[in-house]
Each structure stands twice: as structure tokens, then as C-alpha cells.
Amino acid sequence: MTHRLYTDLAEWWPLLSERESHAEEAEHILSLIDGVLGGTALRILELGSGGGMLASHIDSDREVVLTDISSKMVSLAAQHNPGRRVLEGDMRSMRLGETFDAVLLHDAVMYLTSKADLFAAVQTAAAHLRPGGVFLMMPDVLKETFEEQTLSGGTTGVPAAQLMEWHWDADPSDDTYQVEMCLLLRDKDHSVRVVHEQHTMGLFSTMTYIDALRGANLEVIRDLVWDDQLVAEAFCGRRSA
């Protein structure tokens, strides 16, 4: 992990992605998981949890275990999820030796930049599902619908942070695209820093995600209905009961 956004700049995440902005999305994701499960998912494992903002909106009556490859993000997630287990681990190879009602892989899936890495992460999810358990995976974009775009957001005040993203694809023939990230960081002394870095993201087709689920012996849930204003794309698999 070499991206500064997840290492020495991780402390800025609460100003780039405010906690309350994830509340509605968290509620929607839980409704999808519970709907496929046919009951309440009481034990949930999140792969690539980042700063833990999403999980912080899940009620304490559900046990949530958060994992991330970045030690800095693990520390941040622990701050936002007091009392919950937050573990450092690689979603491609991690094995906790326990199973859950549901496994969640949100936009961290975008950092899987090869089919081998994607399939390995889905195998990890499957290995942590109890019989009948549900895996929900939500990439930001699919290969067949990718379009160049820019996004921006952040906070104002002191300190404050703004982030602009430019999504573009240098080589449409491969399975990746680029996100140029420009951060404007205003410190407590009112000084402003500008940081630019490029993140390479995975760009896979619908069938690649479906094949990854099938390759892990998960039943593909085809009738999943979601709000694409809250969740751009959603793929769901269920372990055989």
C-alpha cells in the first residue's frame, strides 16, 4: 500500500468523507443483505473497510468485523467503531477461521486490478460464509458502461479538505483505469497544501464478476433490486445451505 491517501494522509479522511453521508447507504446495503438472507444478518465481515464510516451506521445489535490492508485505515476504522474488532489483512489471502452471515466488499473492490486478484478476494469472502450466507460486492463502475468523468467533494472550515477526482482510461483493452486525485488540504494554521496522486483501479465486465462468484461456488442472485443512486452496481452470491 503506497497511496498517501491511505497512509500518511489517512487522518484527513473524516474531512473528505463525512460520517453522516454514509447513513442512508448503510441502511440500504443492510436491507439488501437481509432480504437475500431471509432474516437479519447478525454477524457481518467487511473486506476493505477503509475508515469504517459505513460500518459505523450499523446498529450494535449486529456484530461487525472490519478488515483493511492499511494499518492507518485500520486505526481510523477502530476510532469510528468502538468496541468492534478491526483487523489488518489482505482480502486476497486472509483467513480468520470463522464464518459469518454476510460478507461485504464495497468500493475497495476497485483496487483489485487483475482477474486473479478479484477471484482470490471472492474466494476469501466465500471461505467466511456460513451455509446460506450472503456475499455482497459493489464495484463503482463496469467495463461496458465506463465513461470518463470528474467528481469532487469535501468540507469547508478549518481544518478542511477538498478532493477532485478525474477518472479516465488510458488503455481500453486492459482491465484497469486511472483515477487522478488532487487533494487540497487546509491545516489549522490556515496553510493549504496540494497533493496529487494516481490510483489504478480494476475495470471488469459484468460477466467477470459473475464468473468470480461462480468460481467460488456461490449461487448468483440475479433478482437483486437496488437503488442505483445509493449503490452504483451490486453483485450478490449465496453459499449453498
Secondary structure, 3 states (H helix, E strand, C coil): CCCHHHCCCHHHHHHHCCHHHHHHHHHHHHHHHHHHHCCCCCEEEEECCCCCCCHHHCCCCCEEEEEECCHHHHHHHHHHCCCCCEEECCCCCCCCCCCEEEEEECHHHHHCCCHHHHHHHHHHHHHCEEEEEEEEECCCCCHHHCCCEEEEEECCCCCEEEEEEEEECCCCCCCEEEEEEEEEEECCCCCEEEEEEEEEEECCCHHHHHHHHHHCCEEECCCCCCCCCCCCCCEEEEECC
